[in-house]
Amino acid sequence: MRRLILTLVVVACSGDRQAAPGAASSAPGRGPDHVVLRIPRSGGTARAYLYPRLDSAIWAAAGAPAIARVLAFDPDAGLIALVDARGQPRRVDLRLGEIRFASRAPLTSIVSSNGSDIYGVSAGGSVIRMTPTGDWKFDPPSPAKWVFPQAGGLLVIAATDPASTKLWSIRAPDETILDSSSLPALNRGIRTQAGDRLYFAVDGGLASVATRDLSRLTDVRFGQPIVAVSPTPSGDRLYVAVRGSNRISVVNRYSQSIVGSIDLPAPVSELRMDPLGQQVLARPAAAGGSAWVIAIGSSRPAGSLRTAWTADLPAFAPSSTIATSRGKDVVFVNANTLEDVKTIANGAIDFWYFFSWNGFRPRPANLDQPVTFGNNDTVIVQDSPGIVPADSSIPSPPIRDTAPSMIIPQAAYPQPARPRYMVSFAAVLTELRAKEVAGGIEVNGIRPHIVLSQTGTTTLYRVVLGPYGSREEAERIGRDSGRQHWVYEAPQ
């Protein structure tokens, strides 16, 4: 039940009160929905669809830029990190229906492993971490070239010069260097991560380190410069293409050796891995509108597809399909038979991103109703002190009416004889996120406050303005804010 409640909370923050008619059911037993985000390649209105209903958008946000690439998705925060066509990092906030800059500074090596924390390298070689609540900067011993965020806050930083590649690891935001290592000079700017190992293309081979301590591992030699590397999702194997060769080599990460190969009709220039680790797409090095499909299980090519190759397409899509780009259209192909199954007319004018999320499911109407506290609730509002749990001995500072982030339990509102209406901008799961949202909204000199409400065992932090004497007044305030919002009646 808690899982369903959290799912519905996410919907509350997207700004859309309901999914499109006929959208997927909110049955609690089903996993995340397949979602497609489409943004016009020249910029415009971003729209999200529940696959396979690609003719009815369930979410939209204006002002999207032209997209260069998507970095990562944070399903908990409902954030998609991306890089626009000008090389600037941005976030798509699916809950608030906004597209925001993460930074306007010129950055390179922009990466994200979780969709919320975005890393980049400044013009001077500093490492910049951008989070929804603030930025952090670190100056390594030499100007950084690349960054590789790891789990638990570990960050691997790489610097290059003509003679070698230097590596350092820190645990952000602590600036103490934990480990360091040195690799040969890179042959090309090709690097990738497979599991807990980092791989770099050096002269005629792959050099690698273990991320936990940056210890050197055995090099894998190929004899020719590497042009593409693609690891499996588990990181146990890497598929490596070298210049001028029709053969793709399969590297076992445990033995650090070549354990197989796949012969293709011609050399390739790029590889794209199936998120499920079942297939690989290979782009021919020669100009042309096709791609080869390689079956990982049999280690042989399964056939070819007719498609242009862009930053987003061809892409592995839900239901064992591959989305291809053909002229102005996007054509979905059965990944097993390679037969066309569906065509989206003029779909190729958009940038496509496929992900899984349950935040767009239909929500019951009672989530928009105010929640009152029962007799056993321990959160109480006094005239002067802040909110103090009954079992806490730590005093809180006084709450002032002017504080944009003050927290008031829903039941504390006066009980008017006539209806009163609230303007709600977000309903989130943490006070920190609620404060961030409230701090960015101001209507006629007034900032929202935060209201606590309880749904089952889940505490919601609602960012609201009001109450107002009429729905019309509340709607006007919502429109004046310029933000997505909804209006609900305050408790009597």
N, C-alpha and C positions, 0 to 999 in steps of 0.2 A: 504493500500500500504506500509506503514511504517513497518507493521508486516512482510510482505513478504521480504522487503529489509533486515531487521535484520536477518531473517532466512537465506538468501543467504550469508550474511556476515559470519555467522558461518561456512558455508561450505568452504568459502575461507580460513579459518584458519586451516582446517583439513589436508591440504596437498594433498587431492585428488581433482582433478579438476572436475571430474564428477562421479556420481554414476554409478553402473554397468548397462549395457543395460537392459532395461525392469524394472528398479527400479521405485519406486513410483513416480507419477507425482508431480510437484511442484505447483499444483493448490492452490491459496491462500485461498480458502474457507475451506480447509481441516485442521484438527487439527494435532498435532504432530504424527510422524510416530512411529510405534512399532519397537524398535531396540533390537537386541540380541548381547551382547558382549560375546565372547567365548575365553578363555585363557587355553592352555594346563595345565593340573593339575600338571605337572612336570616343567612348565615354558616353554617359547618359544615365538612364535609370536601371539600377540593378534589380533583378527579379529572381525569386526562388520558386522552384517547382518540386512537387512530390513525384518522383519517377514511378510509373511511366506516364503520368498525366502532364505532358509537356505543353499542353495548350491552355492551361489555367494556372496563373501565378497565384501563390498563396502569400507572398511577401514582396514588398518593393521598397526601394530607397532611392531617392533622386540624388543627382550630383556625383555619380560614380565616375572615376577617371578611366582613361584607357589603361589596361592592365598588361604588365609585362609577364608576371608570374605570381602564383600563389605560393606562400611559404609553408603555412601550417594552419590547422584548425583546432581551437580549444572548445570542446563540447560542453565543458562545465560553465565557462563564461559566455558561450555563444559568440566567440570572436574568430574571424578569419584574418590572418596576417597575410599581406600581399605587398608587392612592389609595383608601383604604377609605371607607366611608360617613360616617365622622366627620372626613374630610378629612385623615387622617394617611398619610404615605407608607410603603409596605411593599415588601418584595421576596419573591417566591416563588422559592425555590432548588430547581430541579428536580433537581439532583444530590444534595443532602442531604435532600430531602424535608421542607423547613422553610418556614415563612412568618414572616418577621421584620420588626420595625419598623425603618425607616430613621431615624425621628425621632419623638419623642412631643411635640415642641414644636408650638404652633399655627403653621401656615405657610399662605401663599397662593401663587398662581401656581406650583404644583408641576409641574415638567416634567422629562422625561428624553429624551435623544436616542439613548441607547445601551442602556438597561436597567440599567446598573450605577451610573452617576453620576446622582444625582437632585438637582435644584436647587429651591429654594423661597425665599420672601420672608418674613422674620419680621415680627412685629407692629410692630417699630420701623423697618422698611424696610431691614434688612440682608439681603444675599444669602447664602444658606447652600448649600454644596455638600456632599452626603452621599454618601460612597463606602463600599464594603464594608470599607475599612481605616481610615476616619476622616473627620471633617468639617472644613470650611474655611469661614471667614466673611469677608465683605467689606462695608464700609460705603461706599456711593457718595456723591457730593456732596449728593444729595437722596434722601429715602427712596424705595426702589425700588418699582415697581408690578408689573413683569413682568421675566422673564429669558428669554433665547433662546440656549441653548448651541449652539455651532457646532463644526465639525471642528477638530481640532488644539488644543483647549483654549480657543479664542476664545469669549468670552462677551459678548453684547450685553445691556445693562441699560436698562430704560425707566423713567422717572419722569414723573408727570403732575401738572399743576396746572390751574386753570381757563383759563389763557391759552395753554399750550403743552405739548408732550411732549418731554422731554429724553432723549437717548440717549447712552450711553457704551459703549465696548468695552474689554475687558481680556483678557489671556491668563492665565487662572487656572493656578496660584495666585499669579502675580505680580499685584500690586495697582496697577501703573502703568497709568493711563488712556492708551490708545493713540490713540483718536479720539473725537470727540463730534459731535453733531448736534442740530438742533431741528426739530420738526414742529409743525403747528397742533394745537390742542386736539382731543382725540378726540371724535367724535360718540357712539360706543358702544365698549364694550370688545371690539371685534372686531379681531383681528390674526392674521396668518398668515405663514408663510414659504414662498416658492416659489423653489427653487434657492438662489442666493446673494443673495436679496433679501427684505427684510421689508416687509410691507404693513400699514397701519393705516387703519381707517375714520375719516375726518374728515368734516366737515360736507359732505354731498352728494358724497363722492368717496373715492378711495383715495390716500393718500400713501405713499411708499416710499423706502427707502434701500438701497444696496449694503452687504452685511454686511462686506466686506473693509475698507472705510474710512469707512463711514457717510455717504457722499456722497449728497446729495438727488437723486432722480430725478423725472421729470415726473409730476405728479398726473394721475389719471384721474377725470374728473367724470361724475356720474350724475344729479344734480339732486334725488335723494331719498336719505334715510338708508339705509345698507346694513344688511341683516339677516343675511346669510350670505355667506361666501367659501370656496371650495374649490379649491385648486390641483391640477393633474394631478401624478402622481408625478414627472415630469421637471421640473416647474416652469415649463414653457414657456407654459402658459395658466392663467388663473384663471376660475372660474365664479362670477358675482356676482349675488346676488338683492337687490333693493331693496324697501323697504316699499310695499305696495299695488299692486305691479306683477305682472302675469302673465308677465313676460318675464325670462329669465335672460340676462345679458350675458356674452359671452366676451371676455376681455382677453388680448391678446398681450403677454407680458412684455418682448419685445425692442423692440417699437415703442411700448410703454406706451400702447396705444390699444384701443378696442373694435373687434373685428374680426368679430363675429357675435352672434347672439342666438337664443334658443330660446323659443318660445311655449308656455305651459302653460295648462290650463283655469282656474287660479286662482293667486293669490299663494302663495309658499312661505315657510317660516320657517327651514328647515335644509337643508343639503346634505351628502351623504356620498359621497366619491369611492371608486371601485374601485381597490384597490392596483395593478392592472394598467393602469389608465388607459383602460378601455374603456367604462365606464358611470358614471353619477352617479345617486344616489337623492335625490329631493326630497320633503320633508315639506310637505304642504299647511298653510298658515297657519291655516285653519279647523279646528276640532276634528273628528277623525275617525280611523278606523283604516285608513289607506291610505298608500301612497307611490307616486310616479311614478318610472318607470325611464327614464332618458335615455341614448340611445345616442350616445356621443361622436363616433364615426366619421361618423354622418349628421346630428349636431346636431339631433335631433328626439326627442320622447318615443316610447318603444317600447311603453308601456302602463302599467298600474297594478297594484299588489300590495295584497292585503289583509293588513295587519300593524299591530300597535301599534309605536310609536316609542319606544325606550328608549336608554340610553347604549350598549348593545351590539348591539341588534337594531333594524331589519334589518341584516344584515352580509353582505358578499361572502364566500362560502365556496369551498372547493376544487371542482374539476371543473365550473367555470362554473355554479355554483349560488348562490342567495341564500337565506340563512336568515332566515325571518320569524317573528314572534311572533303567535300566534292563540290567545287565551284562555290555557289552561294548556299548550298544545302549541307546539313549534317545527316549522315546516313548511319543507322545502327546496324551492325553486322553480328550475326551469331558467331561467337568466339570459337565454337567447335566445328561448325560446317562452313563458316565464312560466307554464308548466304545473307543477302540483305533482308532485314526484317522490318525496318521502319525508317521513314524519311521525314525530317523536319525541314520544311521549305524555308529558305533564307536563314536557317539556323547558324550558318557559318559566319554571319555578320557579328555574332556574339562570341565572347570569350566564355568557355565552359569550365566549370569546376564541379566535380562529383564528390559528395561526402555523405556520411551517415549521421543522423541526428534525430531526436524525438521531440524537439522543441516546437515544431509546427503542428502538433496534433490538436484536434479540436478540444476545447476546454469547456467544462460545465459552467453555466451562467453563475452559479453560486460563488465562483472565485472572484467575481466583481462585487460581491456583496460584503458589507463590513462584517468583521468578526469581533464578537464581544468575548471578554474573558470570564471564565467560570469562577466559582468560589475558591478553587484551589490555586488560582494563579498567584504568583509571588511578585509580579511586577506591579508596582503601585506608584502613582504620581502624587507628589506633595507640591505645595505652593512654591517652596524654595529649593529643596534638595533635588539632586539628580536621581536617576533610576538606580536603585540598589537592590540586588537580589536578597531575599530574606536570609540566606545563609552566608552572606558576604560581610566581612569585617573591614573591607576597604572602602573608605568614603569616596564619593564622586563629587566633582565640582558642581556648583549650582547651574541649573539650566536657565538661560536667559531667552526672552521672547525673540530677540534679534538673531539668535544663533541659527544659521541655515541648516544645521545638522541636528537640531534637537529632536529627541525621540519621545513620542507621546503614545501611550497605549490607546487603542481605538476607543475603549470604554470610557476614557477620561473626558470626552467631548460633552459639552452641555446638552441637555435633552430638550431641544426646541419643540414647540407645538406644531410647527410646520416643517416640511421637508427641507433639509440642507444638503448641498451637493459638494463633492470633493473632486478635484482634478488630479488624477494619478498619472505620473510620468514613468514609473517603473516599480516593479515588485521583485526585489532581489533577495538573495539568501545571506548576505553579509552586510554588517553595518558599514564596513570600509567602502564597499562598492556603492552603497546608498549615499554616503557622504560625497563620494566622487561625482555621482550623478547630480545631486542637489547643488553642489558647488558650481556646476556649469549652467544653471538655469536661473534666470531672473526676469520677472514680469512686473513692469511698472514699479521697479525698485524693490520688489519683494522676492525673496528666495523661498523655495519650498522647505518644508520641514519633513521629518521622518516619522512615520507612524508604525508602531509594532502591531502585528496581527498574528494570530496563531491558526494554522490549518493542520489539525491532527497534532503530530509531534513536531511539526516544522514551523519555525519562526520566520515570518516574512518581514522585510523592511520596505515599506511603501514610501516612495518619494511623492509628496502631495502638496497641493495648495488648497486653501479653503478652511472651513466650509463657506459656501455661498448660498444666497437665498433662493436662487432659481437655477434650473438646469441651463437656461439660456446664458446667464451670467458666467457660469462655470465653463460652458463651451466657448464663450468669447475669450476668457482668460487662457484657455487651452490653445486657441488659435493664435492669440497674441504671443504665446511663448515660442511659436515656430517649431515646436517639438511634437513628436507623436505622443498621444495621450488618450485617456479614456475618462469618462465621468461616471461616478457612482454616487448613490444616495448615502449620506452619513447616517449612522444609527440614531434612532429616536429615543 
